[in-house]
Amino acid sequence: MTTFIQLHLLTAYAPSNLNRDDLGRPKTAKMGNTDRLRISSQSLKRAWRTSDCFYQSLSDHIGVRSRRFARDWVYTAMIDNGVSEKIATASAIKIANQFGKVRNEKSPKDPLTNLEIEQLVHISSNEQQAIKQLVDVLISEKREPSDDEVKLLRKENSSIDIALFGRMLADSPAFNIEAACQVSHALGVSTVTIEDDFFTAVDDLNNNEVDAGSAHLGERGFASALFYTYVCISRDLLLENLNGDEALVEKTLKALTESASKVAPTGMQNSFASRAYTSYLLIEKGSQQPRSLAVAYFNPIRSQDMVNDAISRLEEQRDKFDKVYGQCADSRYVLNSETGEGTLSAALDFVAQK
């Protein structure tokens, strides 16, 4: 039976604008008929997979998500090493075509734009290495690649971010990878009102006797919330996606859990410095069908002790599900900064164990 690992996190962010909508305002969602502050799962996943927590121990196992890889890794590398523009261009297009449809703009401002593919593609560390090795050969022999040489997609995958979050290639579905990890949008446990910050910037060289006005006027939305985030990982699928490498699975689970507990999205951090560690982390492991505990917050919290009340609601909801459905997890670990229960190092050891 499939083993699932579920993370339930409560993280409080001070006034901030970590994840913006098309108008530049903090993202929100309706929940329980009230507005809640929201951080999208896409924003969270990018923050985690590009964090130091991932790179410190797993730098050789991280993919690259890009559509301009052919112009940077192929064309530029070949031009810098004395290969003709014609050969470099043809080589870049041939290699790019293996990963997606190449752009075909008639009059682009930047001619190299047509060396990019239409959509972002996640390229594994194995594929990055294969591209580099091929480009080195092409540079030394000053030629274009053959049709067999450009077959660079690999079913074998050692990139933890692709194993966790998946990959879809519309033109090459045989190389798709199903995500082993599902991440909810982080939602505030209380009702939110977006506030507006009117700000000015002053020119340091202004002569107040002549011009005392501001050099720039602006407006920025912000809000604060305690967020509930839910993460569900299929350990068996993660192991399959990483070619049965148990040691790499354990490192991946530790890196993901640490990142989810400590890493904040980067949106407007210079303006708000809203960095936070999670206040409460519940880890559940077992073969039972996964379930979120978000229902605990459909009635928004309205209290002076929001963190502890949110923890109480979460644990009460967990116990309610256990009572009516039976035990919903085989084992659990709790980290609670409010009571001092648990430690991050012990949580990481627990999440990595089979």
Phi, psi and chi 1 to 4 in degrees:
 res  aa     phi    psi   chi1   chi2   chi3   chi4
   1 MET       -  150.6  -63.5 -178.1   69.8      -
   2 THR   -70.0  134.7  -59.7      -      -      -
   3 THR   -96.2  126.4  -61.7      -      -      -
   4 PHE  -109.7  143.7  -66.6  101.4      -      -
   5 ILE  -117.4  126.6  -60.1  170.4      -      -
   6 GLN  -119.8  131.9  -60.1  174.9   85.1      -
   7 LEU  -112.7  130.6  -49.9  179.6      -      -
   8 HIS  -120.7  119.6  -52.5  -92.5      -      -
   9 LEU  -124.4  141.8  -55.5  100.8      -      -
  10 LEU  -120.3  115.9  -70.7  168.4      -      -
  11 THR  -131.4  128.0  -50.7      -      -      -
  12 ALA  -100.5  125.0      -      -      -      -
  13 TYR  -111.5  132.5  -73.7  103.4      -      -
  14 ALA   -67.2  173.6      -      -      -      -
  15 PRO   -46.2  128.4  -31.9   37.5      -      -
  16 SER  -166.0  177.7   57.8      -      -      -
  17 ASN  -142.6   68.4 -170.0  -17.8      -      -
  18 LEU   -71.5  -29.1  -64.1  171.7      -      -
  19 ASN  -144.0  111.4 -170.1 -154.9      -      -
  20 ARG  -102.3  153.5  -57.7 -178.0  -65.6  -80.0
  21 ASP   -90.5 -169.5   63.2   16.6      -      -
  22 ASP   -69.0  -13.0   56.7  -26.0      -      -
  23 LEU  -100.1    2.4  -60.6  177.4      -      -
  24 GLY    84.9    7.4      -      -      -      -
  25 ARG   -97.2  156.4  -64.3  174.6   65.7   76.7
  26 PRO   -57.4  140.4  -24.0   33.8      -      -
  27 LYS   -71.4  145.5  -71.5 -173.8  175.0 -179.5
  28 THR  -133.7  171.2   58.8      -      -      -
  29 ALA  -152.7  151.4      -      -      -      -
  30 LYS   -84.9  130.8  -74.1  -78.3 -172.0 -176.7
  31 MET  -148.2  125.1 -177.2  175.5  177.4      -
  32 GLY    60.3   34.1      -      -      -      -
  33 ASN    64.8   20.5  -67.1  -37.2      -      -
  34 THR  -132.4  155.8   64.9      -      -      -
  35 ASP   -77.4  132.4  -71.6  -34.1      -      -
  36 ARG  -123.1  146.9  -49.9  -64.4 -178.8   89.2
  37 LEU   -70.1  146.8 -158.1   59.3      -      -
  38 ARG  -138.2  143.2  174.8  170.7   66.9   96.3
  39 ILE  -122.1  121.8  -57.2  175.1      -      -
  40 SER   -67.0  151.7   72.3      -      -      -
  41 SER   -62.5  -33.1   59.2      -      -      -
  42 GLN   -62.2  -41.2  -64.7   92.8  -30.1      -
  43 SER   -65.4  -43.3  175.7      -      -      -
  44 LEU   -62.8  -47.5  -68.0  170.4      -      -
  45 LYS   -63.6  -39.6  -72.8 -173.9  -75.0 -171.0
  46 ARG   -65.8  -42.7  174.4  167.8  172.3   75.9
  47 ALA   -59.7  -41.4      -      -      -      -
  48 TRP   -70.1  -47.1  -61.6  -17.4      -      -
  49 ARG   -73.6  -16.7   71.8  179.0 -180.0   82.5
  50 THR  -102.7    9.3   58.8      -      -      -
  51 SER   -83.8  163.8   68.9      -      -      -
  52 ASP   -63.8  -29.1  -71.9  -18.1      -      -
  53 CYS   -58.7  -35.9  -66.2      -      -      -
  54 PHE   -77.0  -43.6  -93.5   57.8      -      -
  55 TYR   -77.0  -26.1  -84.7   85.6      -      -
  56 GLN   -59.3  -40.9  -77.4  171.6   -5.1      -
  57 SER  -117.5   -5.1   59.1      -      -      -
  58 LEU  -131.6   26.4  -66.3  161.9      -      -
  59 SER   -60.8  -27.1   57.7      -      -      -
  60 ASP   -84.1   -0.3  -67.1  -25.8      -      -
  61 HIS  -127.9   35.6  -59.2  -76.7      -      -
  62 ILE  -122.9  131.9  -64.7  177.4      -      -
  63 GLY   -84.1  179.9      -      -      -      -
  64 VAL  -126.4  131.5  171.4      -      -      -
  65 ARG  -106.5  112.0 -166.3  164.2  177.5 -112.5
  66 SER  -159.5  161.7  176.6      -      -      -
  67 ARG  -118.4   -2.0   61.8 -174.7 -176.6 -168.3
  68 ARG  -111.6   18.4   54.5  175.6  -68.8  152.5
  69 PHE   -60.2  -35.8   64.4   94.3      -      -
  70 ALA   -68.1  -37.2      -      -      -      -
  71 ARG   -72.2  -32.3   65.1 -177.9  -76.0  177.4
  72 ASP   -86.3  -46.7  -71.2   -0.1      -      -
  73 TRP   -85.7  -24.7  -61.3  -11.4      -      -
  74 VAL  -108.5  -67.4 -176.6      -      -      -
  75 TYR   -58.0  -54.4  176.5   85.3      -      -
  76 THR   -62.2  -42.5  -60.1      -      -      -
  77 ALA   -61.9  -40.2      -      -      -      -
  78 MET   -72.0  -41.6  -64.4 -178.7   77.4      -
  79 ILE   -62.5  -43.2  -68.7  -65.7      -      -
  80 ASP   -64.0  -19.6  -71.1  -13.6      -      -
  81 ASN  -108.7   23.4  -75.7  -83.9      -      -
  82 GLY    84.0   11.4      -      -      -      -
  83 VAL   -80.4  145.6  177.6      -      -      -
  84 SER   -64.6  153.6   70.6      -      -      -
  85 GLU   -62.3  -36.9 -176.2  173.0  -13.2      -
  86 LYS   -62.0  -47.7  180.0 -179.6  178.2 -179.0
  87 ILE   -68.4  -41.2  -67.9  176.0      -      -
  88 ALA   -63.0  -41.9      -      -      -      -
  89 THR   -65.8  -48.0  -61.2      -      -      -
  90 ALA   -62.0  -38.8      -      -      -      -
  91 SER   -66.3  -43.9  -60.7      -      -      -
  92 ALA   -62.1  -42.3      -      -      -      -
  93 ILE   -66.3  -42.0  -69.3  173.9      -      -
  94 LYS   -61.6  -44.1  -90.8 -169.8  171.5 -176.6
  95 ILE   -71.3  -41.6  -69.1  173.3      -      -
  96 ALA   -60.6  -38.1      -      -      -      -
  97 ASN   -61.9  -21.0  -90.0  -37.8      -      -
  98 GLN   -72.3  -21.8  -62.7  -58.9  -56.5      -
  99 PHE  -108.5  -12.0  -65.9   84.9      -      -
 100 GLY   170.8  176.1      -      -      -      -
 101 LYS   -76.0  127.1 -175.5  178.8  179.3 -179.1
 102 VAL   -76.1  142.3  176.9      -      -      -
 103 ARG   -62.9  154.1  -72.8 -175.8  170.7 -172.3
 104 ASN  -143.5   60.3 -173.4   25.3      -      -
 105 GLU   -76.9  137.0  -63.8 -176.6   15.5      -
 106 LYS   -72.3  -41.7  -67.6 -176.3  178.3  179.6
 107 SER  -135.7   68.4  -59.6      -      -      -
 108 PRO   -71.2  147.7   27.8  -34.9      -      -
 109 LYS   -63.2  -37.4  -67.7 -178.5  179.6  179.2
 110 ASP  -114.3  112.7  179.0    1.5      -      -
 111 PRO   -56.7  -27.4  -23.1   33.5      -      -
 112 LEU   -73.2   -9.4  -63.2 -175.9      -      -
 113 THR   -57.5  -33.9  -62.2      -      -      -
 114 ASN   -77.3    7.2  -76.1  -23.1      -      -
 115 LEU   -98.3   -2.5  -59.5 -177.9      -      -
 116 GLU   -93.7  159.9  -59.2  174.5    4.8      -
 117 ILE   -95.6  164.6   58.3  175.9      -      -
 118 GLU   -67.9  -36.1  -66.7  -77.6   -1.0      -
 119 GLN  -125.8  156.2  -64.3  177.7  -40.0      -
 120 LEU   -62.3  142.9  -74.8  169.0      -      -
 121 VAL  -133.7  141.2   62.7      -      -      -
 122 HIS   -91.4  119.4 -143.3  142.6      -      -
 123 ILE  -106.6  125.1  -56.0  169.9      -      -
 124 SER   -73.8  164.5   70.9      -      -      -
 125 SER   -63.7  -33.2   51.8      -      -      -
 126 ASN   -62.5  -43.8  -45.4   61.2      -      -
 127 GLU   -70.8  -36.5  -68.9  158.5   -9.6      -
 128 GLN   -59.2  -44.2  -67.5  175.0   56.0      -
 129 GLN   -64.2  -40.3 -174.9  177.1    7.0      -
 130 ALA   -65.0  -40.3      -      -      -      -
 131 ILE   -63.2  -46.4  -67.9  171.6      -      -
 132 LYS   -61.1  -43.9 -176.0  179.8 -176.6  -56.7
 133 GLN   -62.9  -40.8  -69.7  172.7  -14.5      -
 134 LEU   -66.0  -43.9  175.0   57.0      -      -
 135 VAL   -62.2  -38.2  169.7      -      -      -
 136 ASP   -60.6  -40.7  -72.3  -17.1      -      -
 137 VAL   -66.4  -44.4  170.3      -      -      -
 138 LEU   -63.6  -37.2  -60.1  179.9      -      -
 139 ILE   -66.7  -44.4  -71.8  172.4      -      -
 140 SER   -67.2  -29.9   65.6      -      -      -
 141 GLU  -104.3   -0.9  -61.5  178.5    5.9      -
 142 LYS    51.2   54.0  -60.7  -70.1 -168.3  -64.4
 143 ARG  -146.7  171.6   64.9  173.6  177.1   84.7
 144 GLU   -86.5  159.1  -62.1  176.8   23.7      -
 145 PRO   -78.3  154.9   28.8  -35.7      -      -
 146 SER   -82.5  170.2   66.3      -      -      -
 147 ASP   -62.7  -35.6  -69.3  -17.5      -      -
 148 ASP   -72.2  -35.4  -74.1  -24.7      -      -
 149 GLU   -67.0  -28.1  -73.4  176.1  -40.6      -
 150 VAL   -85.9    3.7  -65.1      -      -      -
 151 LYS   -79.3   80.3  -66.2  177.7 -179.8  177.4
 152 LEU  -101.2  -11.4  -63.9  162.4      -      -
 153 LEU   -67.1  141.4  -73.4  166.5      -      -
 154 ARG  -125.6  133.5  -60.7  -74.5 -174.8  -94.2
 155 LYS   -76.6  -32.3  -71.5 -171.9  176.7 -179.1
 156 GLU   -69.5  131.6  -60.5   77.7   14.9      -
 157 ASN  -133.7  131.3  170.1   62.5      -      -
 158 SER  -123.1   13.7   64.6      -      -      -
 159 SER   -92.2  118.8  -64.7      -      -      -
 160 ILE   -69.1  -32.3   60.3  169.9      -      -
 161 ASP   -69.4  -35.8   43.2   -5.4      -      -
 162 ILE   -70.8  -40.3  -65.9  178.0      -      -
 163 ALA   -61.6  -38.0      -      -      -      -
 164 LEU   -76.4  -50.3  -76.9  169.6      -      -
 165 PHE  -106.3   -1.4  -53.7  129.5      -      -
 166 GLY    81.7  174.4      -      -      -      -
 167 ARG  -154.3  138.5  176.9  173.8   76.4  173.1
 168 MET  -124.8  125.8 -170.7 -169.2   76.8      -
 169 LEU  -119.2  105.2  -63.3  170.4      -      -
 170 ALA   -60.5  -36.9      -      -      -      -
 171 ASP   -86.8  -13.1  -65.2  -30.3      -      -
 172 SER  -138.0   66.7  -57.3      -      -      -
 173 PRO   -62.0  -19.8   20.4  -32.1      -      -
 174 ALA   -63.7  -19.8      -      -      -      -
 175 PHE  -105.5   11.2  -61.6   95.0      -      -
 176 ASN   -67.1  150.8  -71.5  -10.4      -      -
 177 ILE  -129.7  124.4  -64.3  176.6      -      -
 178 GLU   -75.8  134.5 -177.5 -179.6   -6.7      -
 179 ALA   -65.2  133.7      -      -      -      -
 180 ALA   -89.4   -9.8      -      -      -      -
 181 CYS  -125.9  132.6  176.5      -      -      -
 182 GLN  -115.2  134.2  -58.5  163.6  -10.1      -
 183 VAL  -126.0  128.0 -178.8      -      -      -
 184 SER   -79.2  160.4   74.2      -      -      -
 185 HIS   -67.6  135.0  -69.4 -123.0      -      -
 186 ALA   -75.0  127.5      -      -      -      -
 187 LEU  -123.3  139.9  -71.0  175.1      -      -
 188 GLY   -65.8  144.7      -      -      -      -
 189 VAL   -87.2   -3.4  -57.5      -      -      -
 190 SER  -129.8  163.4   60.8      -      -      -
 191 THR   -66.5  144.2  -58.9      -      -      -
 192 VAL  -124.2  148.0   68.7      -      -      -
 193 THR  -122.9  121.7  -60.7      -      -      -
 194 ILE   -74.1  128.8  -55.0  -63.4      -      -
 195 GLU  -101.9  157.0  -61.4 -174.3   67.0      -
 196 ASP  -114.0  130.1  -68.4  -53.0      -      -
 197 ASP  -104.6  111.8  175.7   29.4      -      -
 198 PHE   -89.2  126.5  173.1   76.3      -      -
 199 PHE  -134.5  160.9   64.3   91.2      -      -
 200 THR  -130.5  155.7   65.8      -      -      -
 201 ALA  -121.7  134.5      -      -      -      -
 202 VAL  -106.6  137.4  178.3      -      -      -
 203 ASP   -79.1  116.8 -171.5  -32.6      -      -
 204 ASP   -61.5  -22.2  -68.7  -19.7      -      -
 205 LEU   -96.7    5.4  -61.6 -177.9      -      -
 206 ASN   -61.5  140.9  -90.2    3.6      -      -
 207 ASN   -95.5  109.3 -176.8  -23.5      -      -
 208 ASN   -57.5  -25.9  -71.8  -19.1      -      -
 209 GLU   -72.8  -24.4  -64.4  178.8   -0.5      -
 210 VAL  -103.9  -45.8  177.7      -      -      -
 211 ASP  -142.1  100.7 -176.3    3.8      -      -
 212 ALA   -97.7    5.1      -      -      -      -
 213 GLY   -77.1  172.2      -      -      -      -
 214 SER   -84.8  151.5  -63.1      -      -      -
 215 ALA   -84.1  -19.3      -      -      -      -
 216 HIS  -154.7  140.9  174.0   73.6      -      -
 217 LEU  -122.2  141.3  -54.8  176.7      -      -
 218 GLY  -153.6  172.2      -      -      -      -
 219 GLU  -141.5  137.7 -171.9  176.3  -68.2      -
 220 ARG  -141.5  133.5  177.5  179.3  -65.8  126.6
 221 GLY   -85.5  149.3      -      -      -      -
 222 PHE  -155.8  164.4   68.0   93.0      -      -
 223 ALA  -164.5  170.0      -      -      -      -
 224 SER  -132.1  148.1  174.4      -      -      -
 225 ALA  -162.2  159.4      -      -      -      -
 226 LEU   -97.4  119.1  173.5   66.1      -      -
 227 PHE  -100.5  140.8  -69.4   93.2      -      -
 228 TYR  -102.2  127.1  169.1   68.0      -      -
 229 THR  -125.9  137.5  -51.6      -      -      -
 230 TYR  -121.6  131.3  171.7   67.7      -      -
 231 VAL  -127.7  131.6 -179.4      -      -      -
 232 CYS  -125.0  127.4  179.5      -      -      -
 233 ILE  -124.2  129.3  -51.5  148.3      -      -
 234 SER   -87.4  107.6  167.5      -      -      -
 235 ARG   -64.8  -37.1 -161.7 -176.4 -162.6  -76.0
 236 ASP   -66.4  -42.6  -60.4   83.3      -      -
 237 LEU   -68.0  -37.0 -178.0   54.9      -      -
 238 LEU   -60.9  -43.0 -179.4   60.9      -      -
 239 LEU   -63.1  -42.0 -178.0   63.4      -      -
 240 GLU   -63.5  -43.7  179.1 -176.1  -24.6      -
 241 ASN   -65.2  -23.4  -73.6   -8.7      -      -
 242 LEU  -104.8   27.0  -68.4  174.0      -      -
 243 ASN    58.9   33.1  -53.4  -49.5      -      -
 244 GLY    75.9   15.3      -      -      -      -
 245 ASP   -84.4   94.7 -170.0  -27.2      -      -
 246 GLU   -63.7  -40.0  176.3   62.1   33.1      -
 247 ALA   -62.4  -38.8      -      -      -      -
 248 LEU   -71.0  -35.0 -172.4   54.9      -      -
 249 VAL   -60.2  -45.5  166.4      -      -      -
 250 GLU   -62.8  -43.3  -67.8  177.2    6.3      -
 251 LYS   -62.8  -39.5  -74.2 -175.1  177.4 -179.6
 252 THR   -65.1  -45.2  -60.5      -      -      -
 253 LEU   -62.8  -39.2  -69.2  170.5      -      -
 254 LYS   -66.1  -44.5  -73.6 -176.0  175.9 -177.0
 255 ALA   -64.7  -41.6      -      -      -      -
 256 LEU   -64.9  -45.5  176.2   64.4      -      -
 257 THR   -64.9  -42.4  -56.8      -      -      -
 258 GLU   -64.7  -41.6 -176.7  174.9    4.3      -
 259 SER   -64.1  -45.2  -61.9      -      -      -
 260 ALA   -62.6  -28.8      -      -      -      -
 261 SER   -84.9  -24.9  -58.9      -      -      -
 262 LYS  -124.4  -16.7  -63.6  169.4   64.1  176.4
 263 VAL  -102.0  129.7  174.5      -      -      -
 264 ALA  -104.0  148.6      -      -      -      -
 265 PRO   -56.9  155.8  -26.3   36.1      -      -
 266 THR   -91.1   -2.1   57.4      -      -      -
 267 GLY   -57.8  121.1      -      -      -      -
 268 MET    51.7   33.9  -69.3 -165.7  176.4      -
 269 GLN   -67.0  -32.4  -75.0  -71.7   10.1      -
 270 ASN   -65.6  -26.4  -70.1  -16.7      -      -
 271 SER   -87.1  -30.4  -61.5      -      -      -
 272 PHE  -121.8  -19.1  -66.5   98.6      -      -
 273 ALA    48.5   44.8      -      -      -      -
 274 SER   -93.6   75.3 -176.1      -      -      -
 275 ARG  -103.0  142.6  -62.7 -175.1  179.6  -86.7
 276 ALA  -149.7  146.3      -      -      -      -
 277 TYR   -96.7  151.4  -76.4    4.9      -      -
 278 THR   -67.4  140.0 -164.7      -      -      -
 279 SER   -85.0  -26.3  -64.5      -      -      -
 280 TYR  -147.0  132.7  179.3   89.0      -      -
 281 LEU  -134.1  122.0  167.5   63.9      -      -
 282 LEU  -111.8  121.4  167.1   63.2      -      -
 283 ILE  -108.7  129.2  -55.0  173.3      -      -
 284 GLU  -123.9  138.9  -61.0 -177.6  -57.6      -
 285 LYS  -131.8  142.0  -65.2 -165.7  -64.8 -173.6
 286 GLY   163.8  177.9      -      -      -      -
 287 SER   -97.9    2.7   57.4      -      -      -
 288 GLN   -71.1  156.2  -65.4   85.0  -15.0      -
 289 GLN   -59.5  127.7  177.5   66.1   25.9      -
 290 PRO   -65.6  155.5  -18.0   30.7      -      -
 291 ARG  -153.7  139.8   84.5  -76.3  177.1 -101.0
 292 SER   -76.6  160.3  166.3      -      -      -
 293 LEU  -109.1   20.3  -62.8  174.0      -      -
 294 ALA   -61.9  -26.0      -      -      -      -
 295 VAL   -59.0  -20.9   67.3      -      -      -
 296 ALA   -61.5  -20.1      -      -      -      -
 297 TYR  -117.3   13.2  -53.8  113.0      -      -
 298 PHE   -64.2  -31.2  -93.2   71.7      -      -
 299 ASN   -91.1  110.3 -178.2   17.8      -      -
 300 PRO   -61.8  145.4   23.0  -33.4      -      -
 301 ILE   -76.7  131.9  -66.4  177.8      -      -
 302 ARG  -131.6   91.3  -61.4  178.8  176.3   90.3
 303 SER  -155.7  170.2   72.4      -      -      -
 304 GLN   -88.3  -12.0  -62.4  -60.2  -46.7      -
 305 ASP  -122.2   64.1 -167.9    7.4      -      -
 306 MET   -63.1  -40.5 -171.9  174.9  -64.2      -
 307 VAL   -63.3  -52.0  174.3      -      -      -
 308 ASN   -66.7  -35.4  -78.2  -51.1      -      -
 309 ASP   -67.5  -36.2  -72.3  -12.9      -      -
 310 ALA   -67.1  -39.0      -      -      -      -
 311 ILE   -63.7  -44.5  -67.4  170.7      -      -
 312 SER   -60.6  -43.3  -64.2      -      -      -
 313 ARG   -62.9  -42.0  -81.0 -149.0 -159.5  172.8
 314 LEU   -61.8  -47.2 -169.8   75.6      -      -
 315 GLU   -68.8  -35.2  -66.7 -178.2  -21.9      -
 316 GLU   -65.3  -40.5  -72.1  170.0    5.4      -
 317 GLN   -67.2  -39.2 -171.7   61.7   53.6      -
 318 ARG   -58.0  -46.3  174.9 -159.7   62.9 -163.9
 319 ASP   -67.1  -36.3  -65.8  -17.9      -      -
 320 LYS   -61.9  -45.3  -72.0  176.9 -176.7  177.3
 321 PHE   -63.4  -41.7  -81.3  145.2      -      -
 322 ASP   -59.8  -37.9  -79.8   -6.0      -      -
 323 LYS   -67.8  -42.4 -176.9  176.5 -179.4  179.3
 324 VAL   -92.5  -27.7  -61.0      -      -      -
 325 TYR  -104.3   -8.2  -72.4  103.7      -      -
 326 GLY    90.8  171.6      -      -      -      -
 327 GLN   -56.4  120.7 -165.0   75.6    4.1      -
 328 CYS   -90.5    2.4  -65.0      -      -      -
 329 ALA  -154.5  149.1      -      -      -      -
 330 ASP   -79.3  -32.8  -63.6  -27.4      -      -
 331 SER  -151.2  154.8   57.9      -      -      -
 332 ARG  -142.3  154.4  -67.1  179.4  168.4  119.7
 333 TYR  -139.2  138.8 -173.8   86.8      -      -
 334 VAL  -121.2  131.6  171.6      -      -      -
 335 LEU  -115.2  121.3 -177.4  156.0      -      -
 336 ASN  -133.1  104.0 -174.1  -20.7      -      -
 337 SER   -70.7  -19.6   67.1      -      -      -
 338 GLU   -71.8  -35.1  -65.1  -62.3  -63.2      -
 339 THR  -105.2  -10.9   61.9      -      -      -
 340 GLY    82.6   13.6      -      -      -      -
 341 GLU   -79.9  131.2  178.2 -176.2   -0.9      -
 342 GLY    80.0  167.1      -      -      -      -
 343 THR  -137.6  155.9   64.6      -      -      -
 344 LEU   -63.9  -41.7  178.7   61.7      -      -
 345 SER   -61.8  -39.7   60.0      -      -      -
 346 ALA   -69.3  -36.3      -      -      -      -
 347 ALA   -63.3  -40.4      -      -      -      -
 348 LEU   -68.2  -38.1  -61.1 -175.8      -      -
 349 ASP   -64.9  -40.5  -72.0  -20.2      -      -
 350 PHE   -64.9  -44.6  175.7   80.7      -      -
 351 VAL   -68.0  -26.3   79.4      -      -      -
 352 ALA   -83.3  -23.1      -      -      -      -
 353 GLN   -67.2  147.2  -66.0  167.7   -0.2      -
 354 LYS   -67.9      -  -75.8 -173.7  178.6 -179.6
